[in-house]
Amino acid sequence: MVPSETPQKLRIAIAGSGFGGLLLAIFLQKYCPDHEIDIYEAAHEFGGIGAGVAVWPRFWQVLRYIGLEDQLLEATGTLNKEVFTFHRSQLHKVLVDNVKDKDKIVHFSKRLVSYSEPASVDEPITLTFKDGTTATCDLLLGSDGIRSAVRHTMYTELANEAEGARAEELREMIDPVWSGVVVYRGLVPVDQLQNTKLDLGHVAIIYAGKHKYLTSYAVSRGEFINVAALVGIPDGEGKPYEGPWSAPVTQEEVAAQYATWDSDVQQLVKHIEKPSIWAVNTVRYLPTYVKGRVALLGDADGFILATILSQPGVSRATLPEALEVYDALRRPVSQDVHRRSRQTGHTINLERAGWENVSAAESARGGFPKEMLDRVGAAIEEEMAWVGASSIMDDHARACEMVRERLV
Ligand SMILES: Cc1cc2nc3c(=O)[nH]c(=O)nc-3n(C[C@H](O)[C@H](O)[C@H](O)COP(=O)(O)OP(=O)(O)OC[C@H]3O[C@@H](n4cnc5c(N)ncnc54)[C@H](O)[C@@H]3O)c2cc1C
């Protein structure tokens, strides 16, 4: 096949308009402006719900690269430059504002139920929505979150094509799994806090305890402190989570979890406005993120995927190979980040780094030598070193090279 210099025009469907779907649309519009994009969103409108969100330097690089830095700096609550923190709705608004032609390309109240992909690349993929309507596309990108309908169809098909124990394994990968962690979250108006030991409005802090930790950082230009208070349920990982995945809770319930903690922590949890509890669920380590002309992605994958789709040689016929490049590059990275995050969670929960035999009651009483705490700090730094030591731009260069090697 003779590759074309510019990529063939493709009709791309994106399922979901969370951070992942919006970023993907922005990247695609920038790098492959000839492609036609449609975003199908289950909700009736854009929703930037939730409390705070932190963006680390590795991804900030990408946001700067595509020209969003100034707008994001306007919206951030960050007063130090190690990690950029936002009220979710403010970050969401910047992304929505940067999607071109959104009134035309975003289709609300379109909950994807399943898709079907003919074997021939000349025939379009058909999407079926909950309201009974259908749509077609050349390429389907599933950024429809942890309960992804795209993953459901993809892994049902993979399981149907496999045999015996492998088929069962693949079927088990359809549903998410509980991490064994719940998080209480919400915002504290900064003017409610008095006589704190630390300047909570200016520094991001992690308070560590046995099976629990709490993070706080400023959002909305320092007007609010975002609080995420995580509680690990020993042996809960992998078990089904009983109850709704998120629900309102009382301030008293959160305060009771931290009753013996530092006075700053007690102040914080006592003043969370409308606190809620969230079960933290995860996707299992999938053996692939792609099948044919369909790919799964999270909120950090869009940059590399759009880079790949913008390369010469990418056409309807070569889409499966192009997506294999995406899978080869992004899946190991995202699964490695998942493994490391899980390990760091255990370190902060004082379950590693020499704290294995300290009980929750002993940890609450405190009085441990500073060296023991230093060991936790050193372990966290070591586990998170990759954030500063690696650059997504290396993956960007590698993506271009791999497409050239395989497709052109
Ligand atoms: C409590 C909590 C705190 C977090 N804090 C941070 C943080 O500080 N920093 C950070 O980087 N990450 C954080 N995360 C993780 C981050 O929120 C997720 O990684 C991110 O939201 C994933 O983005 P997404 O676009 O892939 O999915 P989502 O944000 O879940 O978006 C999916 C979208 O798809 C839509 N959708 C769902 N199903 C369908 C369907 N069938 N058809 C059509 N549309 C559909 C949904 O309505 C939604 O709009 C946190 C997560 C939780 C739970």
The ligand as a Gaussian input file, in Angstrom:
#p B3LYP/6-31G(d) Opt

LIG

0 1
 C      -12.773000      10.733000      44.534000
 C      -11.873000      10.870000      43.343000
 C      -10.842000      11.828000      43.340000
 C       -9.991000      11.957000      42.240000
 N       -9.006000      12.900000      42.251000
 C       -8.174000      13.000000      41.183000
 C       -7.137000      13.990000      41.143000
 O       -6.952000      14.779000      42.075000
 N       -6.325000      14.052000      40.055000
 C       -6.504000      13.210000      39.003000
 O       -5.768000      13.321000      38.009000
 N       -7.486000      12.280000      38.999000
 C       -8.314000      12.172000      40.061000
 N       -9.289000      11.220000      40.061000
 C       -9.417000      10.360000      38.894000
 C      -10.103000      11.106000      37.757000
 O      -11.295000      11.661000      38.246000
 C      -10.398000      10.141000      36.648000
 O       -9.181000       9.573000      36.234000
 C      -11.012000      10.894000      35.481000
 O      -12.234000      11.487000      35.853000
 C      -11.256000       9.940000      34.346000
 O      -11.726000      10.707000      33.274000
 P      -12.568000      10.044000      32.132000
 O      -12.933000      11.141000      31.187000
 O      -11.828000       8.875000      31.596000
 O      -13.871000       9.456000      32.847000
 P      -15.045000      10.226000      33.585000
 O      -14.593000      11.464000      34.240000
 O      -15.745000       9.209000      34.424000
 O      -16.003000      10.663000      32.387000
 C      -16.764000       9.710000      31.683000
 C      -17.832000      10.448000      30.912000
 O      -18.507000       9.512000      30.095000
 C      -19.903000       9.614000      30.305000
 N      -20.440000       8.251000      30.096000
 C      -20.379000       7.219000      30.956000
 N      -20.945000       6.136000      30.400000
 C      -21.366000       6.520000      29.169000
 C      -22.016000       5.828000      28.107000
 N      -22.359000       4.549000      28.213000
 N      -22.298000       6.519000      26.965000
 C      -21.947000       7.851000      26.839000
 N      -21.337000       8.535000      27.823000
 C      -21.043000       7.868000      28.969000
 C      -20.072000      10.134000      31.711000
 O      -21.318000      10.788000      31.875000
 C      -18.889000      11.101000      31.802000
 O      -19.206000      12.363000      31.294000
 C      -10.156000      11.092000      41.131000
 C      -11.198000      10.144000      41.123000
 C      -12.053000      10.042000      42.219000
 C      -13.165000       9.014000      42.188000

